[in-house]
């Protein structure tokens, strides 16, 4: 390839790289939109909601100040 041809090709390669970068961004945005769209159609079974409500009303809960405290509690039991 001649120098003149190489100089003409440099901007084209830069444009192709720019387009690749933009397409990656568009692809990520589409993936996010698809996830948001599909999440709208999920429904929680009523039986699960009832179980969670029962646990919240009747359950005994412990609070932990740190993950280390939680870890110790799990290891002891």
PDB file of N, CA, C and O in Angstrom:
ATOM      1  N   UNK A   1       0.833  -1.177   0.000  1.00  0.00           N
ATOM      2  CA  UNK A   1       0.000   0.000   0.000  1.00  0.00           C
ATOM      3  C   UNK A   1       0.880   1.244   0.000  1.00  0.00           C
ATOM      4  O   UNK A   1       1.898   1.305   0.690  1.00  0.00           O
ATOM      5  N   UNK A   2       0.484   2.192  -0.755  1.00  0.00           N
ATOM      6  CA  UNK A   2       1.248   3.430  -0.806  1.00  0.00           C
ATOM      7  C   UNK A   2       0.941   4.284   0.418  1.00  0.00           C
ATOM      8  O   UNK A   2      -0.056   4.083   1.112  1.00  0.00           O
ATOM      9  N   UNK A   3       1.817   5.227   0.657  1.00  0.00           N
ATOM     10  CA  UNK A   3       1.644   6.125   1.800  1.00  0.00           C
ATOM     11  C   UNK A   3       0.337   6.893   1.692  1.00  0.00           C
ATOM     12  O   UNK A   3      -0.361   7.088   2.686  1.00  0.00           O
ATOM     13  N   UNK A   4       0.013   7.321   0.496  1.00  0.00           N
ATOM     14  CA  UNK A   4      -1.214   8.080   0.279  1.00  0.00           C
ATOM     15  C   UNK A   4      -2.439   7.225   0.640  1.00  0.00           C
ATOM     16  O   UNK A   4      -3.377   7.717   1.268  1.00  0.00           O
ATOM     17  N   UNK A   5      -2.427   5.960   0.248  1.00  0.00           N
ATOM     18  CA  UNK A   5      -3.538   5.063   0.559  1.00  0.00           C
ATOM     19  C   UNK A   5      -3.636   4.807   2.056  1.00  0.00           C
ATOM     20  O   UNK A   5      -4.734   4.749   2.611  1.00  0.00           O
ATOM     21  N   UNK A   6      -2.486   4.652   2.710  1.00  0.00           N
ATOM     22  CA  UNK A   6      -2.473   4.449   4.163  1.00  0.00           C
ATOM     23  C   UNK A   6      -3.054   5.652   4.881  1.00  0.00           C
ATOM     24  O   UNK A   6      -3.821   5.504   5.833  1.00  0.00           O
ATOM     25  N   UNK A   7      -2.688   6.845   4.427  1.00  0.00           N
ATOM     26  CA  UNK A   7      -3.216   8.056   5.044  1.00  0.00           C
ATOM     27  C   UNK A   7      -4.722   8.176   4.855  1.00  0.00           C
ATOM     28  O   UNK A   7      -5.421   8.713   5.715  1.00  0.00           O
ATOM     29  N   UNK A   8      -5.217   7.676   3.733  1.00  0.00           N
ATOM     30  CA  UNK A   8      -6.659   7.706   3.482  1.00  0.00           C
ATOM     31  C   UNK A   8      -7.390   6.674   4.344  1.00  0.00           C
ATOM     32  O   UNK A   8      -8.547   6.879   4.711  1.00  0.00           O
ATOM     33  N   UNK A   9      -6.727   5.583   4.663  1.00  0.00           N
ATOM     34  CA  UNK A   9      -7.355   4.499   5.422  1.00  0.00           C
ATOM     35  C   UNK A   9      -7.416   4.794   6.921  1.00  0.00           C
ATOM     36  O   UNK A   9      -8.323   4.304   7.593  1.00  0.00           O
ATOM     37  N   UNK A  10      -6.482   5.578   7.467  1.00  0.00           N
ATOM     38  CA  UNK A  10      -6.436   5.862   8.906  1.00  0.00           C
ATOM     39  C   UNK A  10      -7.759   6.415   9.429  1.00  0.00           C
ATOM     40  O   UNK A  10      -8.270   5.905  10.426  1.00  0.00           O
ATOM     41  N   UNK A  11      -8.339   7.449   8.785  1.00  0.00           N
ATOM     42  CA  UNK A  11      -9.627   7.953   9.290  1.00  0.00           C
ATOM     43  C   UNK A  11     -10.744   6.909   9.224  1.00  0.00           C
ATOM     44  O   UNK A  11     -11.628   6.886  10.080  1.00  0.00           O
ATOM     45  N   UNK A  12     -10.701   6.053   8.210  1.00  0.00           N
ATOM     46  CA  UNK A  12     -11.717   5.007   8.106  1.00  0.00           C
ATOM     47  C   UNK A  12     -11.610   4.020   9.266  1.00  0.00           C
ATOM     48  O   UNK A  12     -12.620   3.630   9.853  1.00  0.00           O
ATOM     49  N   UNK A  13     -10.386   3.620   9.591  1.00  0.00           N
ATOM     50  CA  UNK A  13     -10.194   2.711  10.719  1.00  0.00           C
ATOM     51  C   UNK A  13     -10.629   3.363  12.027  1.00  0.00           C
ATOM     52  O   UNK A  13     -11.226   2.711  12.883  1.00  0.00           O
ATOM     53  N   UNK A  14     -10.329   4.651  12.177  1.00  0.00           N
ATOM     54  CA  UNK A  14     -10.762   5.372  13.386  1.00  0.00           C
ATOM     55  C   UNK A  14     -12.284   5.405  13.464  1.00  0.00           C
ATOM     56  O   UNK A  14     -12.853   5.234  14.543  1.00  0.00           O
ATOM     57  N   UNK A  15     -12.948   5.623  12.328  1.00  0.00           N
ATOM     58  CA  UNK A  15     -14.411   5.645  12.307  1.00  0.00           C
ATOM     59  C   UNK A  15     -14.993   4.272  12.652  1.00  0.00           C
ATOM     60  O   UNK A  15     -15.990   4.180  13.368  1.00  0.00           O
ATOM     61  N   UNK A  16     -14.378   3.220  12.148  1.00  0.00           N
ATOM     62  CA  UNK A  16     -14.851   1.871  12.448  1.00  0.00           C
ATOM     63  C   UNK A  16     -14.719   1.585  13.943  1.00  0.00           C
ATOM     64  O   UNK A  16     -15.629   1.014  14.545  1.00  0.00           O
ATOM     65  N   UNK A  17     -13.610   1.972  14.538  1.00  0.00           N
ATOM     66  CA  UNK A  17     -13.426   1.778  15.976  1.00  0.00           C
ATOM     67  C   UNK A  17     -14.464   2.572  16.767  1.00  0.00           C
ATOM     68  O   UNK A  17     -15.016   2.079  17.751  1.00  0.00           O
ATOM     69  N   UNK A  18     -14.719   3.781  16.338  1.00  0.00           N
ATOM     70  CA  UNK A  18     -15.728   4.609  16.999  1.00  0.00           C
ATOM     71  C   UNK A  18     -17.106   3.959  16.903  1.00  0.00           C
ATOM     72  O   UNK A  18     -17.859   3.948  17.876  1.00  0.00           O
ATOM     73  N   UNK A  19     -17.432   3.424  15.746  1.00  0.00           N
ATOM     74  CA  UNK A  19     -18.716   2.752  15.574  1.00  0.00           C
ATOM     75  C   UNK A  19     -18.822   1.503  16.448  1.00  0.00           C
ATOM     76  O   UNK A  19     -19.883   1.223  17.007  1.00  0.00           O
ATOM     77  N   UNK A  20     -17.740   0.763  16.565  1.00  0.00           N
ATOM     78  CA  UNK A  20     -17.740  -0.419  17.435  1.00  0.00           C
ATOM     79  C   UNK A  20     -18.043  -0.016  18.873  1.00  0.00           C
ATOM     80  O   UNK A  20     -18.841  -0.662  19.552  1.00  0.00           O
ATOM     81  N   UNK A  21     -17.401   1.056  19.334  1.00  0.00           N
ATOM     82  CA  UNK A  21     -17.600   1.547  20.699  1.00  0.00           C
ATOM     83  C   UNK A  21     -19.056   1.970  20.904  1.00  0.00           C
ATOM     84  O   UNK A  21     -19.663   1.651  21.926  1.00  0.00           O
ATOM     85  N   UNK A  22     -19.603   2.682  19.935  1.00  0.00           N
ATOM     86  CA  UNK A  22     -20.995   3.128  20.029  1.00  0.00           C
ATOM     87  C   UNK A  22     -21.956   1.944  20.000  1.00  0.00           C
ATOM     88  O   UNK A  22     -22.940   1.931  20.740  1.00  0.00           O
ATOM     89  N   UNK A  23     -21.689   0.975  19.176  1.00  0.00           N
ATOM     90  CA  UNK A  23     -22.556  -0.207  19.101  1.00  0.00           C
ATOM     91  C   UNK A  23     -22.537  -0.986  20.418  1.00  0.00           C
ATOM     92  O   UNK A  23     -23.569  -1.505  20.843  1.00  0.00           O
ATOM     93  N   UNK A  24     -21.385  -1.071  21.059  1.00  0.00           N
ATOM     94  CA  UNK A  24     -21.317  -1.724  22.365  1.00  0.00           C
ATOM     95  C   UNK A  24     -22.210  -1.004  23.361  1.00  0.00           C
ATOM     96  O   UNK A  24     -22.925  -1.641  24.134  1.00  0.00           O
ATOM     97  N   UNK A  25     -22.171   0.327  23.344  1.00  0.00           N
ATOM     98  CA  UNK A  25     -23.014   1.111  24.243  1.00  0.00           C
ATOM     99  C   UNK A  25     -24.491   0.897  23.959  1.00  0.00           C
ATOM    100  O   UNK A  25     -25.289   0.757  24.886  1.00  0.00           O
ATOM    101  N   UNK A  26     -24.854   0.870  22.705  1.00  0.00           N
ATOM    102  CA  UNK A  26     -26.255   0.651  22.328  1.00  0.00           C
ATOM    103  C   UNK A  26     -26.700  -0.751  22.744  1.00  0.00           C
ATOM    104  O   UNK A  26     -27.820  -0.937  23.222  1.00  0.00           O
ATOM    105  N   UNK A  27     -25.827  -1.726  22.562  1.00  0.00           N
ATOM    106  CA  UNK A  27     -26.143  -3.101  22.947  1.00  0.00           C
ATOM    107  C   UNK A  27     -26.413  -3.197  24.445  1.00  0.00           C
ATOM    108  O   UNK A  27     -27.359  -3.865  24.862  1.00  0.00           O
ATOM    109  N   UNK A  28     -25.593  -2.539  25.252  1.00  0.00           N
ATOM    110  CA  UNK A  28     -25.787  -2.558  26.710  1.00  0.00           C
ATOM    111  C   UNK A  28     -27.089  -1.874  27.095  1.00  0.00           C
ATOM    112  O   UNK A  28     -27.799  -2.344  27.984  1.00  0.00           O
ATOM    113  N   UNK A  29     -27.409  -0.762  26.430  1.00  0.00           N
ATOM    114  CA  UNK A  29     -28.667  -0.075  26.718  1.00  0.00           C
ATOM    115  C   UNK A  29     -29.855  -0.965  26.360  1.00  0.00           C
ATOM    116  O   UNK A  29     -30.834  -1.014  27.105  1.00  0.00           O
ATOM    117  N   UNK A  30     -29.782  -1.662  25.242  1.00  0.00           N
ATOM    118  CA  UNK A  30     -30.870  -2.560  24.848  1.00  0.00           C
ATOM    119  C   UNK A  30     -31.037  -3.706  25.832  1.00  0.00           C
ATOM    120  O   UNK A  30     -32.161  -4.081  26.166  1.00  0.00           O
ATOM    121  N   UNK A  31     -29.935  -4.259  26.294  1.00  0.00           N
ATOM    122  CA  UNK A  31     -30.013  -5.334  27.287  1.00  0.00           C
ATOM    123  C   UNK A  31     -30.713  -4.848  28.547  1.00  0.00           C
ATOM    124  O   UNK A  31     -31.547  -5.556  29.113  1.00  0.00           O
ATOM    125  N   UNK A  32     -30.374  -3.638  28.986  1.00  0.00           N
ATOM    126  CA  UNK A  32     -31.011  -3.067  30.172  1.00  0.00           C
ATOM    127  C   UNK A  32     -32.496  -2.865  29.944  1.00  0.00           C
ATOM    128  O   UNK A  32     -33.306  -3.198  30.809  1.00  0.00           O
ATOM    129  N   UNK A  33     -32.863  -2.325  28.794  1.00  0.00           N
ATOM    130  CA  UNK A  33     -34.274  -2.110  28.486  1.00  0.00           C
ATOM    131  C   UNK A  33     -35.047  -3.426  28.426  1.00  0.00           C
ATOM    132  O   UNK A  33     -36.182  -3.505  28.896  1.00  0.00           O
ATOM    133  N   UNK A  34     -34.438  -4.447  27.854  1.00  0.00           N
ATOM    134  CA  UNK A  34     -35.103  -5.753  27.782  1.00  0.00           C
ATOM    135  C   UNK A  34     -35.320  -6.313  29.179  1.00  0.00           C
ATOM    136  O   UNK A  34     -36.388  -6.853  29.468  1.00  0.00           O
ATOM    137  N   UNK A  35     -34.326  -6.193  30.047  1.00  0.00           N
ATOM    138  CA  UNK A  35     -34.474  -6.664  31.430  1.00  0.00           C
ATOM    139  C   UNK A  35     -35.586  -5.912  32.144  1.00  0.00           C
ATOM    140  O   UNK A  35     -36.399  -6.518  32.842  1.00  0.00           O
ATOM    141  N   UNK A  36     -35.626  -4.589  31.972  1.00  0.00           N
ATOM    142  CA  UNK A  36     -36.675  -3.789  32.604  1.00  0.00           C
ATOM    143  C   UNK A  36     -38.049  -4.202  32.081  1.00  0.00           C
ATOM    144  O   UNK A  36     -38.998  -4.319  32.856  1.00  0.00           O
ATOM    145  N   UNK A  37     -38.157  -4.419  30.791  1.00  0.00           N
ATOM    146  CA  UNK A  37     -39.418  -4.788  30.168  1.00  0.00           C
ATOM    147  C   UNK A  37     -39.899  -6.140  30.669  1.00  0.00           C
ATOM    148  O   UNK A  37     -41.078  -6.294  30.988  1.00  0.00           O
ATOM    149  N   UNK A  38     -39.014  -7.113  30.744  1.00  0.00           N
ATOM    150  CA  UNK A  38     -39.427  -8.450  31.173  1.00  0.00           C
ATOM    151  C   UNK A  38     -39.742  -8.485  32.668  1.00  0.00           C
ATOM    152  O   UNK A  38     -40.600  -9.260  33.092  1.00  0.00           O
ATOM    153  N   UNK A  39     -39.072  -7.668  33.472  1.00  0.00           N
ATOM    154  CA  UNK A  39     -39.356  -7.636  34.908  1.00  0.00           C
ATOM    155  C   UNK A  39     -40.771  -7.169  35.200  1.00  0.00           C
ATOM    156  O   UNK A  39     -41.350  -7.548  36.219  1.00  0.00           O
ATOM    157  N   UNK A  40     -41.332  -6.357  34.326  1.00  0.00           N
ATOM    158  CA  UNK A  40     -42.678  -5.831  34.521  1.00  0.00           C
ATOM    159  C   UNK A  40     -43.706  -6.958  34.520  1.00  0.00           C
ATOM    160  O   UNK A  40     -44.750  -6.835  35.161  1.00  0.00           O
ATOM    161  N   UNK A  41     -43.433  -8.043  33.820  1.00  0.00           N
ATOM    162  CA  UNK A  41     -44.411  -9.102  33.653  1.00  0.00           C
ATOM    163  C   UNK A  41     -44.296 -10.235  34.674  1.00  0.00           C
ATOM    164  O   UNK A  41     -45.085 -11.179  34.633  1.00  0.00           O
ATOM    165  N   UNK A  42     -43.332 -10.156  35.581  1.00  0.00           N
ATOM    166  CA  UNK A  42     -43.218 -11.188  36.601  1.00  0.00           C
ATOM    167  C   UNK A  42     -44.256 -10.960  37.680  1.00  0.00           C
ATOM    168  O   UNK A  42     -44.494  -9.827  38.099  1.00  0.00           O
ATOM    169  N   UNK A  43     -44.868 -12.037  38.126  1.00  0.00           N
ATOM    170  CA  UNK A  43     -45.817 -11.964  39.221  1.00  0.00           C
ATOM    171  C   UNK A  43     -45.366 -12.928  40.307  1.00  0.00           C
ATOM    172  O   UNK A  43     -44.853 -14.012  40.030  1.00  0.00           O
ATOM    173  N   UNK A  44     -45.569 -12.508  41.543  1.00  0.00           N
ATOM    174  CA  UNK A  44     -45.221 -13.347  42.676  1.00  0.00           C
ATOM    175  C   UNK A  44     -46.461 -14.161  43.032  1.00  0.00           C
ATOM    176  O   UNK A  44     -47.569 -13.630  43.109  1.00  0.00           O
ATOM    177  N   UNK A  45     -46.259 -15.435  43.245  1.00  0.00           N
ATOM    178  CA  UNK A  45     -47.384 -16.298  43.626  1.00  0.00           C
ATOM    179  C   UNK A  45     -47.961 -15.833  44.954  1.00  0.00           C
ATOM    180  O   UNK A  45     -47.229 -15.443  45.863  1.00  0.00           O
ATOM    181  N   UNK A  46     -49.262 -15.881  45.050  1.00  0.00           N
ATOM    182  CA  UNK A  46     -49.947 -15.442  46.269  1.00  0.00           C
ATOM    183  C   UNK A  46     -49.479 -16.258  47.471  1.00  0.00           C
ATOM    184  O   UNK A  46     -49.333 -15.713  48.566  1.00  0.00           O
ATOM    185  N   UNK A  47     -49.246 -17.544  47.283  1.00  0.00           N
ATOM    186  CA  UNK A  47     -48.808 -18.387  48.399  1.00  0.00           C
ATOM    187  C   UNK A  47     -47.468 -17.920  48.965  1.00  0.00           C
ATOM    188  O   UNK A  47     -47.242 -18.019  50.171  1.00  0.00           O
ATOM    189  N   UNK A  48     -46.577 -17.412  48.110  1.00  0.00           N
ATOM    190  CA  UNK A  48     -45.292 -16.904  48.587  1.00  0.00           C
ATOM    191  C   UNK A  48     -45.477 -15.616  49.378  1.00  0.00           C
ATOM    192  O   UNK A  48     -44.830 -15.406  50.403  1.00  0.00           O
ATOM    193  N   UNK A  49     -46.358 -14.765  48.896  1.00  0.00           N
ATOM    194  CA  UNK A  49     -46.639 -13.517  49.611  1.00  0.00           C
ATOM    195  C   UNK A  49     -47.197 -13.831  50.988  1.00  0.00           C
ATOM    196  O   UNK A  49     -46.812 -13.209  51.978  1.00  0.00           O
ATOM    197  N   UNK A  50     -48.112 -14.804  51.050  1.00  0.00           N
ATOM    198  CA  UNK A  50     -48.693 -15.187  52.337  1.00  0.00           C
ATOM    199  C   UNK A  50     -47.632 -15.736  53.285  1.00  0.00           C
ATOM    200  O   UNK A  50     -47.639 -15.426  54.477  1.00  0.00           O
ATOM    201  N   UNK A  51     -46.723 -16.549  52.756  1.00  0.00           N
ATOM    202  CA  UNK A  51     -45.657 -17.107  53.606  1.00  0.00           C
ATOM    203  C   UNK A  51     -44.755 -15.996  54.143  1.00  0.00           C
ATOM    204  O   UNK A  51     -44.381 -16.004  55.315  1.00  0.00           O
ATOM    205  N   UNK A  52     -44.418 -15.062  53.295  1.00  0.00           N
ATOM    206  CA  UNK A  52     -43.558 -13.952  53.729  1.00  0.00           C
ATOM    207  C   UNK A  52     -44.261 -13.114  54.780  1.00  0.00           C
ATOM    208  O   UNK A  52     -43.644 -12.721  55.770  1.00  0.00           O
ATOM    209  N   UNK A  53     -45.543 -12.833  54.582  1.00  0.00           N
ATOM    210  CA  UNK A  53     -46.305 -12.051  55.562  1.00  0.00           C
ATOM    211  C   UNK A  53     -46.365 -12.779  56.891  1.00  0.00           C
ATOM    212  O   UNK A  53     -46.238 -12.159  57.947  1.00  0.00           O
ATOM    213  N   UNK A  54     -46.560 -14.102  56.848  1.00  0.00           N
ATOM    214  CA  UNK A  54     -46.607 -14.894  58.077  1.00  0.00           C
ATOM    215  C   UNK A  54     -45.267 -14.846  58.800  1.00  0.00           C
ATOM    216  O   UNK A  54     -45.224 -14.670  60.018  1.00  0.00           O
ATOM    217  N   UNK A  55     -44.203 -14.996  58.079  1.00  0.00           N
ATOM    218  CA  UNK A  55     -42.868 -14.939  58.689  1.00  0.00           C
ATOM    219  C   UNK A  55     -42.627 -13.581  59.317  1.00  0.00           C
ATOM    220  O   UNK A  55     -42.075 -13.488  60.414  1.00  0.00           O
ATOM    221  N   UNK A  56     -43.043 -12.517  58.619  1.00  0.00           N
ATOM    222  CA  UNK A  56     -42.841 -11.179  59.161  1.00  0.00           C
ATOM    223  C   UNK A  56     -43.654 -10.956  60.436  1.00  0.00           C
ATOM    224  O   UNK A  56     -43.182 -10.287  61.355  1.00  0.00           O
ATOM    225  N   UNK A  57     -44.862 -11.503  60.507  1.00  0.00           N
ATOM    226  CA  UNK A  57     -45.714 -11.316  61.685  1.00  0.00           C
ATOM    227  C   UNK A  57     -45.258 -12.169  62.856  1.00  0.00           C
ATOM    228  O   UNK A  57     -45.181 -11.690  63.988  1.00  0.00           O
ATOM    229  N   UNK A  58     -44.956 -13.428  62.586  1.00  0.00           N
ATOM    230  CA  UNK A  58     -44.698 -14.385  63.653  1.00  0.00           C
ATOM    231  C   UNK A  58     -43.224 -14.681  63.887  1.00  0.00           C
ATOM    232  O   UNK A  58     -42.856 -15.257  64.911  1.00  0.00           O
ATOM    233  N   UNK A  59     -42.398 -14.296  62.957  1.00  0.00           N
ATOM    234  CA  UNK A  59     -40.994 -14.678  63.026  1.00  0.00           C
ATOM    235  C   UNK A  59     -40.228 -13.981  64.129  1.00  0.00           C
ATOM    236  O   UNK A  59     -40.545 -12.866  64.543  1.00  0.00           O
ATOM    237  N   UNK A  60     -39.214 -14.679  64.584  1.00  0.00           N
ATOM    238  CA  UNK A  60     -38.283 -14.084  65.537  1.00  0.00           C
ATOM    239  C   UNK A  60     -37.035 -13.685  64.758  1.00  0.00           C
ATOM    240  O   UNK A  60     -36.440 -14.495  64.047  1.00  0.00           O
ATOM    241  N   UNK A  61     -36.662 -12.447  64.903  1.00  0.00           N
ATOM    242  CA  UNK A  61     -35.550 -11.932  64.124  1.00  0.00           C
ATOM    243  C   UNK A  61     -34.433 -11.451  65.032  1.00  0.00           C
ATOM    244  O   UNK A  61     -34.677 -10.941  66.125  1.00  0.00           O
ATOM    245  N   UNK A  62     -33.236 -11.615  64.577  1.00  0.00           N
ATOM    246  CA  UNK A  62     -32.069 -11.095  65.274  1.00  0.00           C
ATOM    247  C   UNK A  62     -31.442 -10.017  64.412  1.00  0.00           C
ATOM    248  O   UNK A  62     -31.455 -10.100  63.184  1.00  0.00           O
ATOM    249  N   UNK A  63     -30.901  -9.019  65.059  1.00  0.00           N
ATOM    250  CA  UNK A  63     -30.184  -7.978  64.320  1.00  0.00           C
ATOM    251  C   UNK A  63     -28.693  -8.163  64.565  1.00  0.00           C
ATOM    252  O   UNK A  63     -28.261  -8.496  65.669  1.00  0.00           O
ATOM    253  N   UNK A  64     -27.936  -7.945  63.532  1.00  0.00           N
ATOM    254  CA  UNK A  64     -26.488  -8.077  63.627  1.00  0.00           C
ATOM    255  C   UNK A  64     -25.854  -6.751  63.244  1.00  0.00           C
ATOM    256  O   UNK A  64     -26.272  -6.095  62.290  1.00  0.00           O
ATOM    257  N   UNK A  65     -24.848  -6.375  63.997  1.00  0.00           N
ATOM    258  CA  UNK A  65     -24.175  -5.108  63.744  1.00  0.00           C
ATOM    259  C   UNK A  65     -23.167  -5.214  62.605  1.00  0.00           C
ATOM    260  O   UNK A  65     -22.792  -4.216  61.990  1.00  0.00           O
ATOM    261  N   UNK A  66     -22.738  -6.443  62.340  1.00  0.00           N
ATOM    262  CA  UNK A  66     -21.761  -6.620  61.271  1.00  0.00           C
ATOM    263  C   UNK A  66     -21.925  -8.009  60.661  1.00  0.00           C
ATOM    264  O   UNK A  66     -22.601  -8.875  61.217  1.00  0.00           O
ATOM    265  N   UNK A  67     -21.312  -8.194  59.545  1.00  0.00           N
ATOM    266  CA  UNK A  67     -21.341  -9.504  58.891  1.00  0.00           C
ATOM    267  C   UNK A  67     -20.575 -10.524  59.728  1.00  0.00           C
ATOM    268  O   UNK A  67     -20.917 -11.707  59.750  1.00  0.00           O
ATOM    269  N   UNK A  68     -19.554 -10.062  60.405  1.00  0.00           N
ATOM    270  CA  UNK A  68     -18.790 -10.972  61.273  1.00  0.00           C
ATOM    271  C   UNK A  68     -19.678 -11.521  62.388  1.00  0.00           C
ATOM    272  O   UNK A  68     -19.590 -12.704  62.718  1.00  0.00           O
ATOM    273  N   UNK A  69     -20.525 -10.685  62.968  1.00  0.00           N
ATOM    274  CA  UNK A  69     -21.450 -11.160  64.004  1.00  0.00           C
ATOM    275  C   UNK A  69     -22.410 -12.206  63.434  1.00  0.00           C
ATOM    276  O   UNK A  69     -22.675 -13.227  64.069  1.00  0.00           O
ATOM    277  N   UNK A  70     -22.923 -11.948  62.245  1.00  0.00           N
ATOM    278  CA  UNK A  70     -23.806 -12.903  61.581  1.00  0.00           C
ATOM    279  C   UNK A  70     -23.070 -14.209  61.314  1.00  0.00           C
ATOM    280  O   UNK A  70     -23.606 -15.291  61.553  1.00  0.00           O
ATOM    281  N   UNK A  71     -21.854 -14.106  60.823  1.00  0.00           N
ATOM    282  CA  UNK A  71     -21.055 -15.293  60.521  1.00  0.00           C
ATOM    283  C   UNK A  71     -20.822 -16.128  61.783  1.00  0.00           C
ATOM    284  O   UNK A  71     -20.937 -17.353  61.754  1.00  0.00           O
ATOM    285  N   UNK A  72     -20.493 -15.452  62.896  1.00  0.00           N
ATOM    286  CA  UNK A  72     -20.276 -16.163  64.158  1.00  0.00           C
ATOM    287  C   UNK A  72     -21.537 -16.891  64.605  1.00  0.00           C
ATOM    288  O   UNK A  72     -21.484 -18.036  65.055  1.00  0.00           O
ATOM    289  N   UNK A  73     -22.671 -16.208  64.473  1.00  0.00           N
ATOM    290  CA  UNK A  73     -23.946 -16.798  64.865  1.00  0.00           C
ATOM    291  C   UNK A  73     -24.265 -18.044  64.042  1.00  0.00           C
ATOM    292  O   UNK A  73     -24.733 -19.049  64.578  1.00  0.00           O
ATOM    293  N   UNK A  74     -24.012 -17.973  62.759  1.00  0.00           N
ATOM    294  CA  UNK A  74     -24.265 -19.125  61.883  1.00  0.00           C
ATOM    295  C   UNK A  74     -23.346 -20.277  62.245  1.00  0.00           C
ATOM    296  O   UNK A  74     -23.782 -21.428  62.281  1.00  0.00           O
ATOM    297  N   UNK A  75     -22.085 -19.985  62.512  1.00  0.00           N
ATOM    298  CA  UNK A  75     -21.122 -21.028  62.826  1.00  0.00           C
ATOM    299  C   UNK A  75     -21.425 -21.680  64.166  1.00  0.00           C
ATOM    300  O   UNK A  75     -21.164 -22.870  64.341  1.00  0.00           O
ATOM    301  N   UNK A  76     -21.973 -20.920  65.120  1.00  0.00           N
ATOM    302  CA  UNK A  76     -22.310 -21.483  66.426  1.00  0.00           C
ATOM    303  C   UNK A  76     -23.501 -22.421  66.341  1.00  0.00           C
ATOM    304  O   UNK A  76     -23.588 -23.405  67.077  1.00  0.00           O
ATOM    305  N   UNK A  77     -24.411 -22.108  65.443  1.00  0.00           N
ATOM    306  CA  UNK A  77     -25.629 -22.935  65.322  1.00  0.00           C
ATOM    307  C   UNK A  77     -25.390 -23.934  64.253  1.00  0.00           C
ATOM    308  O   UNK A  77     -26.268 -24.747  63.961  1.00  0.00           O
TER     309      UNK A  77
END
